């Protein structure tokens, strides 16, 4: 099955599981512990993404429930690939959310993805969430973005956003990816910052926010 996300997605987008995903361009690696196979990273921030959408970090409302089953996925994919690890801890700060991911050991698929972060090939992360309260947010030039004030975290995912254009191709050529399913999947991904495999379906704003612009509040 070909990838369902592009190399550098922008904005909030619907996911097959009924939730929504947001791969913020400022998500990045803060530290790697090779011995423990952990990666500490920023998984989202309070700054608008390239589509002008904002997911407010302090609006995360289900932290305790999430930590009961803190699964970490690859590209929000629950069916094609196994979970790559678990969230060891999550720190909700005013301007960002920082997480430490403990990758699964002796699972070749997860070990390969850890290696790509360890070697600086990948940097991206994406939150999978359900909004509780969201507003339309006017942007310069007449465009409209989305501000998610309150939300529940379903999972977060490592995503194939490279640190530099061409990095994934080089990693494949060097043999850093050994798992055949991951190697085949990455080989189909446009290794540039304007990939074309992701085509969002429908009006995301219409699914989240009432037409009159009032906040749509999901039941808790």
C-alpha positions, 0 to 999 in steps of 0.5 A, spaced: 500 500 500 502 506 498 504 512 503 498 516 505 501 522 507 506 526 503 513 528 505 511 535 508 504 535 510 501 542 512 495 543 516 490 539 520 487 533 516 482 527 517 485 521 519 482 514 517 480 512 524 475 518 525 480 523 528 485 528 525 492 529 524 497 535 525 504 534 523 507 541 525 513 544 521 517 546 528 516 538 531 523 536 532 528 532 535 531 534 542 535 528 544 537 521 543 539 515 547 541 510 543 542 505 549 535 506 551 532 507 544 529 513 546 528 520 543 526 526 546 522 531 541 517 537 540 511 533 537 507 540 537 507 547 538 503 553 539 505 557 533 501 557 526 503 551 521 503 552 514 496 552 513 495 557 519 492 552 523 493 552 531 493 546 536 493 550 543 498 545 547 495 547 554 488 545 551 490 537 551 485 535 556 486 527 557 493 527 558 492 522 564 487 517 560 492 517 554 498 515 559 494 509 560 495 506 553 501 511 550 501 508 544 506 511 538 505 509 531 508 510 524 504 515 520 498 514 524 497 507 521 494 502 526 493 496 521 499 496 516 504 496 521 505 495 528 506 500 533 513 503 534 513 504 541 510 508 547 510 514 550 515 514 556 512 521 558 509 527 556 510 534 558 505 539 556 508 546 556 505 553 554 508 553 548 509 546 546 508 539 547 515 535 549 515 527 549 519 522 550 518 516 545 521 509 547 522 505 541 520 497 541 526 493 542 527 487 537 522 489 533 526 490 526 521 495 523 521 500 530 529 499 530 529 502 523 525 508 525 529 509 531 535 509 527 533 514 522 532 519 528 538 517 531 542 518 524 538 525 523 535 523 517 528 524 520 525 529 524 517 530 524 512 528 528 504 528 528 499 528 533 493 524 532 487 528 536 480 529 537 478 536 537 473 538 543 473 546 542 475 549 535 474 556 532 475 559 525 481 564 525 481 569 519 488 570 516 491 575 512 489 575 505 482 573 507 484 565 508 481 562 514 485 557 519 483 553 525 484 554 532 483 548 536 482 550 543 481 544 547 483 537 544 484 529 546 490 526 544 489 519 541 496 517 539 502 521 536 506 518 530 513 518 527 512 521 520 516 521 514 519 528 514 526 528 512 531 533 516 534 535 509 531 534 502 534 527 499 535 524 506 531 518 506 533 516 499 540 517 501 538 512 507 535 507 503 542 507 499 546 506 505 542 500 507 540 504 514 533 501 513 533 493 513 525 492 514 523 490 507 516 493 509 518 500 511 524 500 505 518 499 500 514 504 503 519 509 504 521 508 497 514 510 494 515 517 498 517 523 494 523 525 498 522 532 497 519 538 502 513 538 497 511 531 496 504 530 492 502 523 495 497 526 500 491 529 498 486 531 503 479 529 502 473 534 504 473 541 508 476 540 514 474 546 517 466 544 516 467 538 519 470 541 526 467 548 526 459 550 525 458 554 519 456 560 524 463 560 526 461 558 533 465 553 537 464 546 536 464 543 542 465 535 542 461 531 548 466 529 554 
